Amino acid sequence: MDDIKDVQLVDCDKSMYIKPIRVLYTQNGKKKAWDAMKVHDSVTILIFNSSRNVFVMVRQFRPAVYINAAQSVQDEDGNLTIDHTKYPGSLGLTYELCAGIVDKKKTVAEIAQEEVFEECGYKVQTENLQRITGYRNGVGTSAAYQDMFYVEVTDDMKVSAGGGNQHEGELIEIVEIPLSESRTFMMDESKTKHVAVMFALMWFYENKQSKKQ
């Protein structure tokens, strides 16, 4: 997963996932400009395995995290590159909740159900997905909407290895965080994670943990 080599930074002319836009507007009588991106909305799911009292999360390589953790240099051909021997791919590994983009004509609950199966290998019913809340991600750049769900699973519901869609090139590692270690994990800065992980765990402590004790 972290075997990363031949890293180059090039212009992004066309993308299926992001569209850079410059927004021109007038605010309080003053003309302004702001650079932003149009991206897909998404879903994310906090999964708790009650058979063993563990949170089921994923770990994967995120290029955006990597390029912000490393330094690029310009080579003799004028290309921006990153020396993987100095900046290993592990710098781009993140701990995340199971998640996926909203790009199908399905409900967000149905998409969440698919992601739980594809990424983590559990078969869940949409009616067992509890919606926690929704919010805007990256309000300074993309501001896409994300729905957050919670679902409880057992070992009996594990029907596949998970790991994401291989034909889409996904390379996802399933990670289990014991409930007893989750508070330490949440604040451990050496474990790169999305803020949604921290929020979801805090929600769990407030709304579910007393029932597990």
Protein Blocks (a to p, Z undefined) as FASTA:
>chain_A
ZZcghiacdddfbcckbccddddddeehiacdddddddddddddddddfklopacddddd
dfklmmmmpccdddfkopacddfklmcfklmpccdddddddfbdcdfklmmmmmmmmmno
pacdfklpccfbdcdehkllnopacddddddddfklpcbeghijfknopacddddddfkl
mmmmmmmmklgcdfklmmmmmmmmmmmmmmmZZ
